[in-house]
């Protein structure tokens, strides 16, 4: 029995395309299962995540659109649900999935730091703040307050500013530290513009807080600058107050 080309060919093509999509997803998942995220490119990581919310659609174009819009995997995961849904193809359920991944990661990191002894201050502070505060485009100043074994009691944003400046007052640092009954603290701020070099104002604040901390027997252990391409510990610089 002969079939019309219109009635016979279309289902076959649709079935083939669907099979290719299922096979591609299976291969992505198999690569992840075998070698973890290191086996996937950033767009493939986003693509694989999207498949759990979008079951019957090629998610690669949407994954690439998200990376173009937000610049990186970190940018995608830290985008708000509203920002995500501004990208064509992103619905409420899909945006919620990415927000869930971010919040689960942040919770795991909080658990890691709740009773973690800080040994390498630069890397620990950087990791903690990047997960909690995300890739911010404006300057902020934060402090990690520690007990006498260098375990984190709490973290606070002390001030927020524009893309290149932010003011913080020593009094606000001391007040928060006393609230936490901290034995010491680490100050940190970001440089959204990219430079890792401390400014004159950075050194002035560092000197003042070191002096106050010494008087209160609550030393500032470090002042960390977080930039796009690395982290700087002012304590390791020759100008650190002794």
N, C-alpha and C positions, 0 to 999 in steps of 0.2 A: 504494500500500500504506500503510495506516494504522500509525502508531507509537504505542505506549503513552506517555502524558505522562511517566511516570516514567523510561522508557528513553530518550526523545528529548530532553527538556529539560535534564537535568542535565549531560550532556557539553557542551552548548552554553554553559551558564552558566560551567562550569569553564574552558572554553577562553577565553571572553571575559574572565574575571577574570585569567587568566594573561597574556593579551595586554595588558591594561591595566597589569599589573605590569611587564612587559618594556618597554612604552612609557614608563612613568614613569622607570625606570632609565636608559633611553636618553636621555631628556630631561635628567635630572640630569647625566649624563656629558657631554652636548653642551654644557650651560651651563658646566661646568667647563673643557672643552676650549677654549671660546671666550673665557672671561673669567677663568679661574682660580678660586681659592677665594672671591674677593670677590663672585662671583655667587651664592654659596650661603649659606643660613642655617646656624648651627652644627648644628642637628639634621639638616640635609641633608648636611653634610659627614660626620657620623657615619653617617648612613643610606647614603651612597654607599660608604664604607669597608666597611660590613657586607655589602654586596651581593657583595663579592669572596669572602666566606667562607660566605655564606648565599645560594645561587643561586636558590632557588625559594620565596621567602617575602617578604611585605611587611616591610621592615626599619624602616619609619618608627616604629611603636610602640616597638620595642626601642631605637632611637636616642633617642627622647624619654625613655624610662625611664632610660637611662644618664646623660643630661644632668641629669635630676632628682636622681638619686642622687649624682652627683659634682660637680654645680654648674656645670661649664663644659667646653669642649672640652679644655682643658689638664688639668682634673681627670680626665676620662675616659682620656686618653692616659697619665697618670701613675699611674693606679690599677694595683695589682698584678693578676696573673692570677687570684689567689684572690678578690680583691675583685670583679673583673669577673664571675666565674662565680657570685657570689651574686645577681646580677640574673637573673631568670627569662628564659630564652631564650638566655642566653650559654653556649656550649659551649667546650671546650678550644681548638678550632681558631679560633674567633672571637676569643677572648681573646688567643691567640698572635698573631693578625694585628695587633691594636691595640698589643700590646707590641712587635712588630716595627717598626711605624711610629714608635713612641717612640724605640727604640734607633737606628734609621736616622737620625732627626733629630738625636739627640745626637751620633752619630758625625760627621755632616756639620758640626755646630757645633764639635766638637773639632778637626776638620781646619781649619776656618776660623780657629780661635784658636791653633793650634799655632805658627805663625810670623806672627802678626798683631800689628802695632804698635798698642798701646793709645793712642788719641788722646782719645776722649771717654770718660772712665773710668766715669761713672755708667751710661751706656747699655750700654757693653761689658760691665761687670761684671754688671749686671742680667741681660742676655741670657744670658751664659755660665752664671750660677748657676741661673737659672730652668730652663734645659734640663737641667743636670746634677743638680740637687737637687730640682726639682719644687716644687709648691705645698705646702710643709710646714706642718703645723699647730702645730709647736713651734718655739721659737727655736733658731737655730744661729749659730755664728760661723765664718766661712771666711776664707781668705786666698789671694790670687793672688800667686805669687812670680814676679818679672820679672827678665830679664837687663838689661844696660846699654843695650839698644835698646828697652826696654819690651815685649819679646815674652814671652809666658807660658811659664814653665818648668814650672809645675805649680799645681794647686789642691788645697787641703786643708781639710777640716772640722776645726776646732780644738776645738770644744766644741758640745754639744747640751744643751738644757734643756727646760723646761716650756713651756706656752703663753705665758708672759709674762716669763720670766727665763732667763738663761744666763750662766755664769761662764767667763771665759777668762783665762789667766795669760800675762803678757808673755813669760815664759820659754819657753812652748810655741811662741809665734810665732817667737822668735829661733832656737830649735833647728831648726824646720822650714826657716826661711830659710837657715840655714847648711848644712843637708843639701842643699838645691837650689843652693847657691852663688849665691844671689840677690843682685842689686845693689840691689833695692828691692822693695817689696810694697804691695799694696792690701788693706786689711781690709774685710770686709763682714759684715753680719748682718741678719737679717730681723726684722720686727715683725708677727707673725701677727695681733695684735689690730687692726691697721690704721693706727695712728698713725705718722706719718712723723717726728715730732719726737724729736730725740736726748734721752736722759735724762742726769742728772748723772753716772751711772756710765759712760755712753758717752763723755762728755767727759773723765772722769778716765782711762779707758783710752787714749783718743786722745792725751792729753797725755803719759802715761807712755811709750807706744810711739814717739811722736815724739822724746822725749828719748833713748831707747835707740837708736833708729835713727840719730840724729845722732852718737852716740858711736861706733857701729860703722860709720859711713859707709855705711849701708844705710837710706835714708830711707823712711818710710811716705808714699806718694804721696797716698793718700786713705783715708777711712773712709766706707763707703757703707751707707746704711740702705735696705733693700728692703721696701716695704709693698705692700698690695694695690692701692692707687691711685696709686702713683708711687715715685720713687726720690730720695733726698736725698744730696747730697755734703756731708760736714762740712767739707771743705776750702773750700767756697764760703761758709761761715758766718764771721762776724766773730770767733768764739771760737777758730778754728783757730790752734794754736800757731805763732808766727812765729819 
